[in-house]
Every structure is written in C-alpha cells, then in structure tokens.
Amino acid sequence: MSDEESGPADLSFEDVRRSFYYGDHADMQFKYLARMTDAGAADAIAEVLAAVGETLDTGDLDRLREAVYRAQVAGYLPSEPVAPATEIPFTPLPGSLASLRLALISAGGVYRVDDDPMGPDGPSQQDSLVLITEFLRGTPTLSTIPVDTPNEQLTARHPGYDARSAQRDPSAVFPLDHLRDLAGQGRVQLADEHYGFTGATSQRRLEKQVAPRWAEHMAAREVDVVFLVAT
C-alpha cells in the first residue's frame, strides 16, 4: 500500500497531549496535558469525559468544574520539590487599607476596548497564541484604565492563558468591580487610575527597565499600595 493510500501517519497519545501546548490542538485551558505523563493525562481526560457525560444527563456543572480543576492541579504540580525563596522583598503597610490609596494592576493582558496597546489592528486572542515568542521577547506595555471604567468596556488578550474567559468576565483577572464595592463600604480607597499588562513578556525588561518607571508613574499619582493580580 502506498503512503497516499495509507493516509496520514497516526499520532501517538504523547503527540496528541503535547499538541495542546501551542501545537495543532492549542488550547490554553488544557495546555497542562503536555506536562503530564501519558498515564496521568489519560486518567485526567477519562475523568473529565465522565463528568461531561454526567453533565449532559443532569445539567449540573459542578462535577465537571471539579474534574477540570483537579486535572489542572495535577498538571501544574512540580515534579520535584521547589526550593523556598530566600530573598523576598517586603515592605510593611504604613496603615490600614482604608487609609491608603490602592491601585489594581493585572498581568492578565486587560485593556480598554478603545485603547489596544498593540494598536487598532492588534491580534485577536487566537492569533496571539502563535505569537508567544514575540510576546516573550517584547517590551511590556502598561494600559491605563480609569477607575470608573465599566466591565463592558474592557477586554483581554494573552498568549499564555485562555483570555476568552477574561473577555467574558474581566473580573476574573481584573476585579475592579469588587474593589469599587469595597470602596463604597469604606474599606479601601481607590486611585483614579488602574493598570493592565501582558505577563508573557520579557521578564528582564520588565524588572530592569519598565517596572521602575511604572512605580514612579504610580507614586506621582499618590498611589500608596498596589494590588497585583497574576494569571
């Protein structure tokens, strides 16, 4: 039988699970499958599919959510113990949060829909997945988001996680709504500006060049404390 008659080469299970990590089946919700062993990935997929079947019968999403969560935890757990950090910068708060001006900054790639940091023709979320290398080499850009910006005017783009969830609900990575509620109760004071950037970026440039300028920018606006949301 010729190669043409035999069709495309079969993929091994390892090929399939690895293809979820920036491969032919790239999916940021399930990219952790590439980190797992074949046996571990098979068990995780079997549990998720069993939960899908139950959800189709019952309409109850709780078991499905729990199955996906357990698979993610298993996929991202380090294979070896991680040495604890020995040098952690620490600055104690000078007062209670209620007396300090707080700014929110998210590494989830959040920005206003009318202020795309990559320009009016910036890539879509799906397009950004194939640009991961360019993101990781680039200089991060800080997006400014006024405190009264409604969620409907926010969106997100990020090559390292499925930002479609943040597009549907920006509060998942940019909980400004919740902070406004706390401010209304007098539990925090909010700065006039809040910020977003894409955490998948040149970490060296972020640490050495960009972050110090951002800190100066916020200090000039009398920000006392920053709430950083990672992804």
C-alpha positions in Angstrom: 0.0 0.0 0.0 1.4 3.4 -0.9 1.8 6.3 1.6 -1.0 8.1 -0.2 -3.4 5.1 0.3 -2.4 4.6 3.9 -3.4 8.2 4.8 -1.7 10.5 7.3 0.6 9.0 9.9 -1.1 8.0 13.2 -0.3 10.2 16.2 0.8 8.7 19.4 -1.0 9.7 22.6 2.1 11.6 23.6 1.9 13.6 20.3 -1.8 14.4 21.0 -1.4 15.6 24.6 1.7 17.7 23.6 -0.2 19.3 20.7 -2.4 21.1 23.3 0.7 23.2 24.2 1.0 25.7 21.2 0.5 22.8 18.8 -2.1 21.7 16.3 -4.7 21.5 19.1 -3.5 24.5 21.1 -5.9 25.2 24.0 -4.8 27.3 26.9 -7.4 25.7 29.1 -5.8 22.3 28.7 -2.2 23.0 27.8 -1.1 21.4 31.1 -1.7 18.0 29.4 1.7 18.4 27.7 3.3 18.4 31.2 1.8 15.1 32.3 2.8 11.5 31.7 0.7 9.5 29.3 -0.9 7.6 32.2 -1.6 10.8 34.1 -3.1 12.6 31.1 -5.2 9.5 30.2 -6.6 9.4 33.8 -7.4 13.2 33.7 -9.1 13.0 30.3 -11.1 10.0 31.3 -12.3 11.8 34.5 -13.2 14.9 32.5 -15.1 12.9 29.9 -17.0 11.0 32.5 -18.0 14.3 34.1 -19.1 15.6 30.6 -21.4 12.6 30.2 -22.9 13.2 33.6 -23.4 16.9 32.9 -25.2 16.1 29.7 -27.7 14.0 31.7 -28.1 16.2 34.8 -27.2 19.7 33.6 -25.1 20.1 36.8 -21.7 21.6 36.0 -20.2 21.2 39.5 -18.6 17.8 38.9 -17.2 18.9 35.5 -15.6 22.0 37.0 -14.1 19.9 39.8 -12.7 17.4 37.4 -11.1 20.1 35.2 -9.7 21.8 38.4 -8.2 18.5 39.7 -6.6 17.9 36.3 -5.1 21.4 36.2 -3.7 21.0 39.7 -2.1 17.6 38.8 -0.7 19.0 35.5 0.9 22.0 37.1 2.3 20.4 40.3 6.2 20.4 40.1 7.7 17.0 39.6 10.3 17.8 42.3 10.1 19.9 45.4 10.7 23.6 44.8 13.3 25.3 47.0 11.8 28.1 49.1 12.7 31.6 48.1 15.4 33.1 50.4 15.2 36.7 49.4 11.7 38.2 49.3 11.3 42.0 49.3 8.9 43.0 51.9 7.5 46.5 52.7 5.0 46.6 55.6 1.9 48.6 55.0 2.1 52.1 56.6 -1.5 51.9 57.7 -4.8 50.2 57.2 -6.1 49.7 53.6 -9.0 52.1 54.4 -6.4 54.9 54.8 -4.3 54.1 51.7 -4.9 54.8 48.0 -4.9 51.5 46.2 -4.3 50.8 42.5 -5.1 47.5 40.8 -2.6 46.1 38.3 -3.2 42.9 36.4 -0.8 40.7 34.4 -3.8 39.2 32.5 -3.5 41.4 29.4 -6.5 43.6 30.2 -7.1 46.8 28.3 -9.9 49.1 27.3 -11.6 48.2 24.0 -10.9 51.6 22.6 -7.2 51.6 23.7 -5.5 48.5 22.4 -1.8 48.6 23.4 -0.9 46.8 20.2 -2.7 49.3 18.0 -6.1 49.3 16.2 -5.1 46.2 14.2 -3.8 44.2 17.2 -4.0 40.4 17.0 -7.0 38.6 18.3 -6.8 36.2 21.3 -6.5 33.2 18.9 -3.9 34.9 16.8 -1.8 35.8 19.9 -1.2 32.1 20.6 1.2 31.7 17.6 2.9 35.0 18.6 4.1 33.7 22.0 7.8 34.0 21.1 7.3 37.6 20.1 5.4 38.4 23.3 8.2 36.8 25.4 10.8 38.9 23.7 8.9 42.2 23.6 8.8 45.1 26.0 5.6 45.1 28.1 3.2 48.0 27.7 1.1 49.3 30.5 -2.6 50.0 29.8 -4.2 52.7 31.9 -7.8 52.0 33.0 -9.7 54.8 34.7 -11.4 53.8 38.0 -14.9 54.3 36.6 -14.4 52.1 33.5 -17.3 49.5 33.3 -16.5 45.9 32.6 -18.3 46.2 29.2 -15.5 48.5 28.0 -12.8 46.0 29.0 -11.3 43.1 27.1 -8.1 41.0 27.3 -5.5 39.3 25.1 -2.8 37.0 26.4 -0.8 34.2 24.7 -0.3 32.2 28.0 -3.8 31.5 29.2 -7.3 31.4 27.6 -8.1 35.1 27.8 -11.6 34.3 26.4 -12.7 33.8 30.0 -11.4 37.2 30.9 -13.2 38.7 27.8 -16.5 37.2 29.1 -15.8 38.3 32.7 -12.9 40.8 33.1 -13.3 40.5 36.9 -11.7 37.1 36.7 -8.3 38.8 36.3 -9.2 42.4 36.9 -11.5 42.6 39.9 -12.1 46.4 39.7 -15.8 45.9 40.2 -15.2 44.2 43.5 -12.8 46.8 44.6 -15.4 49.5 43.8 -17.8 47.7 46.1 -15.3 47.6 48.9 -14.6 51.3 48.3 -18.3 52.0 48.6 -18.2 50.3 52.0 -15.3 52.5 53.1 -12.9 49.5 53.3 -10.4 50.7 50.7 -9.6 53.9 48.8 -9.1 53.6 45.1 -6.7 55.6 42.9 -8.0 57.3 39.9 -6.1 55.0 37.5 -5.7 51.2 37.4 -3.5 49.2 35.1 -3.1 46.1 33.0 -0.2 44.4 31.0 0.6 41.1 29.5 2.7 39.0 31.9 4.0 36.9 29.0 6.8 39.3 28.2 10.5 39.9 28.5 10.9 39.4 32.3 14.3 41.1 32.2 13.0 44.2 30.6 10.0 44.2 32.9 12.2 44.0 36.0 15.1 46.2 35.0 13.6 48.8 32.7 9.8 49.0 32.8 8.6 48.3 36.3 10.7 51.1 37.9 9.1 53.6 35.5 5.7 52.2 36.3 6.4 52.6 40.0 7.4 56.2 39.5 4.3 56.8 37.5 2.1 55.5 40.3 3.9 57.2 43.0 3.5 60.5 41.2 -0.3 59.9 41.3 -0.1 59.3 45.1 -0.7 55.5 44.9 0.2 54.1 48.3 -0.3 50.3 47.7 -0.7 48.1 44.6 -2.9 45.0 44.3 -1.2 42.8 41.7 -3.2 40.1 40.1 -1.2 37.4 38.3 -2.5 34.7 35.9 
